Amino acid sequence: MKEELQAIESEALAAVEEAEDSQALQEMKVKYLGKKGSLTTVLRGMGKLSKEERPVIGELANNVRASITEALEAKTEKLEREALDKKLETETIDVTLPGNPVHVGGRHLLTSIMEEIEDLFIGMGYEVKEGPEVETDYYNFEKLNLPKNHPARDMQDTFFITNELLLRTQTSPVQARTMEAYQGNRPIKMICPGKVYRRDTDDATHSHQFRQIEGLVVDKNITLSDLKGTLDVFAKKMFGKDRKIRLRPSFFPFTEPSVEMDVSCKVCNGEGCSVCKQTGWIEILGGGMVHPRVLEMSGYDSTIYSGFAFGMGQERIAMLKYGVNDIRHFYTNDVRFLSQYHQA
Amino acid sequence: MLVSYNWLRNYVNLDNVTPEELAEKITRSGIEVEGIEYLAPKSENIVVGYVKSCEKHPDADKLNLCQVDVGEESLQIICGAPNVGAGQKVAVAKPGAKLPNGMKIKKVKLRGVESNGMICSLQELGLDEKYIPADVAEGIFVFPEDAEVGEPVQELLNLDDAILDLDVLANRPDALSMLGVAYEVAAILDQPIELPDENLTVDESIEAKDYIDVKIDSIENNPYYGAFIIRDVEIKPAPLWMRNYLMASGIRPINNVVDITNFVLLEYGQPLHAFDYDQFGSKQVVIRQGKENETMVTLDDQERQLNENNLVITNGKEPVALAGVMGGADSEVTDGTTNLLLEAAYFDSASVRHTVKQTGLRSESSTRFEKGVDPNRVKRAGIRACSLLQKYANGKVAGSVVEVDALDKSEKSVTVTTAKINQRLGMGLDEKDVTSVLSRLQFEFSKNGEEIIVQVPTRRLDISIFEDILEEVIRIYGYDHLPYTIPQGWVQAGGLTDIQLLQREIKNYLSSAGLMETLTYSLTNEKDATRFLTPDIEEKPAYPVGLAMPMSEEHSHLRLSLIPEMLRVLQHNVARTQTDLAYYEIGKVFVSREEKVVNQPIENLHVAGALTGLWHNHPWQQEKKPVDFYVAKGIVEGLFAHLELDVTFVQTKMEDMHPGRCAVIKLNGKGIGYVGQVHPLTAKDFDVKETYVFEIDLESVFAVHQLAPSFTDIPRYPSVTRDIAFILDNDVPAGDVQAVIMEIGVPLVKEVSIFDVYQGEHMEEGKKSVAYRLLYQDPSRTLKDDEVDASYQEIIEKVNNQFGSYVRS
């Protein structure tokens, strides 16, 4: 019997090796291991064996079965893998063809700039205040130390709606409204971004509508040095940590003293070039210490409280930061312009 | 204000400061110098020459052959100028000289005769044509006789001057005068100042009051008027140096009298006016308000209509000048003038501003009165002019001035302490740092303990309070010395409000959805201002807000919708072959409840979108998906899903929108916006193709939105789905059925979606099949088949009852 079992094993292994498809393997499984298969047939003769022979032959038979089963499984796996490889080969595509384009939207460059400035000041503990774009003469001018007939009103050509209503020429009325709302009895740290309007003919550097962002801090013992330090933080964040600032005296009716802030030119590093008109400096924004009359008009006692304020045009910041050469680009909304700056 | 560096040297020592350095220092101290202009580049080879002889060129009628003594040598020069003649002193460019226009002078032969240089006109020497006086505009320039032969012309003609262009802001009218700038520069450089000569030898035999009387009817607008009488003036050109300074300051010289009044105006910042006394028309100056229907002809030969708001100078009968603005034509100084009435007056700035605004006339005089002049310099300027008229017009100045004087000339005093200055600056200055600045500014002061009491000179109209002195101290001491600090003490948590955060979130969503943000103008034209209004948003009427005086029709009214300007953006891009566009914008619209606007309008924040062209385009795969209604609606649905708000869409009709493809968006039953296709005719109007838009009132969203969503546990038990296809009448909105299914299915039905819509073949006429998928779920247990079946049957029954539908088998 032993010889018979060994003969079955070697015949089966050889046949499995020869098999070419899974159907042939299935047939072999039946032929050798099935109920009527050759191995089973041989094992039926076990009863005629002696007690001593039986366990020996039994173990051999099990080994033979395991060996054939293993060979069948291995061969099945091999054939399946071969079939899969063949199929995948036929699925080959041209990977150099373009992929499906993804629609990318994004924020307007001015929104990105505005949010960047907002976040910078929020980080320093400022709240963000907003106000109406159609303002009263009172909040846009009078509350800011610009009484009717004041010569400095000519500095800003205004779109009037009625004698008392106008399109705000600056975001400063939001400061006046906030001071009034706080009734002179608590400190203030705020910025106010928003649209403003002036009677300017639209050209490369002027726009009848533009955006400002202003800041106001009121507390006991606010100093001009506090303004300088704050603006320095701003300038370094917006224009680079190597930038320097300088203050120059200026005039605004709502601040005294008033200053302009220049930032050292990024292009020439302060050496002088065409961008900074050979001065090494670029004018960025205006500011100053809040005029005592402005504080008093909104209920702040100017002998106890002092404050600083500053304001800038967002377009100017964006133009300087990104080298945009025409303010009209912001309002024409040419997709080829907008898509240069999506930072959604 | 154009400031001549050479002129300024008459008052302050500038030996150790170049024009560039000076400009930088002035800018850093408070008045921005916008530019420096040099009249002409330096040239040693242009000198004064004496024309010894002048004969006709032998071969050319229009050329002259001149022998010119230029000091060390004599040059033969051919000159074509008609006004050249023997005995003249002229500007000679010698061979080797280079003229400002780039021309190089060489020895040449003209028609066979040698010419060794060129006799020059002022234009050729580099002076701006528009400032060159009429009497020397044609031909070569002839020097006065005292010019020294061989001397370089640069200095004589002030061509070596540097002109500083000062941007003087409204607070510093004192810097609209050479003296004011001199005080400023003296303070900056810590130098003394030399004041002009006001010495005057009067002719005691002439009594001004015999010639003129002054009467002011409007003393509040004209608190000072001084009338000087100068007899027997000789009208001729002003001295060369004065003409040079005027030209450098951008004023064209006319004659000695006019030039002297202009010179003093620039020097003192005090406008003066010289009348021809003999043409004045009376012996009395009466200053009063104008009358209705009164007219006068000003110097520019324009007839001016006057009213009671105009202050006028009259001769007692009729106006002879618009006070502080412009003189009249009748009493103008001419070549025939011999006697002068010189006016030195103080006119109120508001009054002058009114006349300027009304007439549109703005002059060197009116600019200074509008901004304010120094009350203590009015009369002195008159005296200075008289002194110059005596010297350069041989005038005899009357022994006294006739004046009416109610002018407050007192100085203000402001008290400061060093401690208070330091407290506001955040610095540690010594008292002497403060007082030294005051001394440099020539402000007098006294001390009382810690207090410094500053006497503010009347030339500095901008200084009246502590903060003004503070500014003087720090601007002269130097802003660079300020330390960098951050406000100490009070702290608040900075941040955005919920509404501001929500706006950023909406921008995040729309940007992620593939839309690009635009920024358009709030001002649009009148017609577009009232287009694209959301239906039934509110029952009250909405009027647009118009500007009183728009700059153009395109930007005359504030918008009630963002869409028209966005369509214009689409049009701009489409015209530039950018055809596939998806835009959004967040901005305010302005709603007035009054037809005639009196009160501030309501400002509502809107979000809007505009889409056209292809939404997807995968060209080589032949997959193109144009934008359609459902693309636009999907963006809106996604937005509200993102905001966790339930909205419904109801078919609607709207002007400017496709009658069959427009839905009003409802939140809690109230219309808050719309989505749909722009009417093809409107699209044509805006020159765009098939376009879909949406617009939502964000104020309505802010009113109900909760920023922080609460936590819902993720379901642990399996869900069950069931599908039903209903055969519905065509006009039954699929969404209505969906809503009813949801309503009936509550609480087990969690979602109802539509997965198939069919119309056409094998379908009864006028019917459609809509297939719904229902998702059943209970968060606390596994559902049993029979309870789902029961709900399913109930839904079928009730839908069929309500909509007359049946289930497709």
Interface residues (C-beta under 8 A of the other chain):
Chain A: L97 P98 N100 P101 V102 H103 V104 G105 G106 R107 H108 L110 T111 E115 E118 F121 I122 G123 M124 G125 Y126 E127 V128 E130 P132 E133 V134 E135 T136 N149 P151 A152 D154 M155 F159 F160 I161 T162 L165 L167 P187 K189 K195 Y197 R199 T201 H208 Q209 V217 D219 K220 N221 I222 T223 L224 S225 D226 K228 G229 T230 D232 V233 R246 L247 R248 P249 S250 F251 E256 P257 S258 V259 E260 M289 H291 P292 S306 F330 Y331 T332 N333 D334 V335 R336 L338 S339 H342 A344
Chain B: T27 R28 S29 G30 E32 L169 A170 N171 R172 S349 A350 R353 E370 K371 Q423 R424 L425 G426 M427 I465 F466 E467 D468 L470 E471 I474 R475 Y479 D480 L482 P483 Y484 T485 I486 P487 Q488 G489 W490 V491 Q492 A493 G494 G495 L496 T497 Q500 R504 K507 N508 L510 S511 S512 A513 G514 L515 M516 E517 T518 L519 T520 Y521 S522 L523 V545 G546 L547 A548 M549 P550 M551 H555 L558 V569 H572 N573 R576 Q578 L581 A582 Y583 Y584 K588 F590 V597 V598 N599 Q600 P601 E603 W615 H616 N617 H618 W620 Q621 E623
